[in-house]
Amino acid sequence: MSADQNHREMTPEQEHEFYADPANQEPQGPARRRKSPLSTPVPVRFPADLLEDVKRAAEADDRSVSAWIRRAVEHELSRSA
């Protein structure tokens, strides 16, 4: 597997094997920073079934649950603007 192969084409097992090699752990390009620091955490409660849907969607997008929710909120705010 080449270093420029798109990781989305690999199975999780192939990704693990690829990134287990220290040569494939070098950062590519400049560091990316958040637009601004995050605020204090905001506790939000979801019904269990909705939270499971969010977890599945976040995993499908290869994002953390928090990052997925932030993106969903940003999207909704931009729609109403």
Secondary structure, DSSP 8 states (H G I E B T S, - for coil): --TTS-GGGS-HHHHHHHHHSGGG-S--SS----SS---S-------HHHHHHHHHHHHHTT--HHHHHHHHHHHHHHHH-
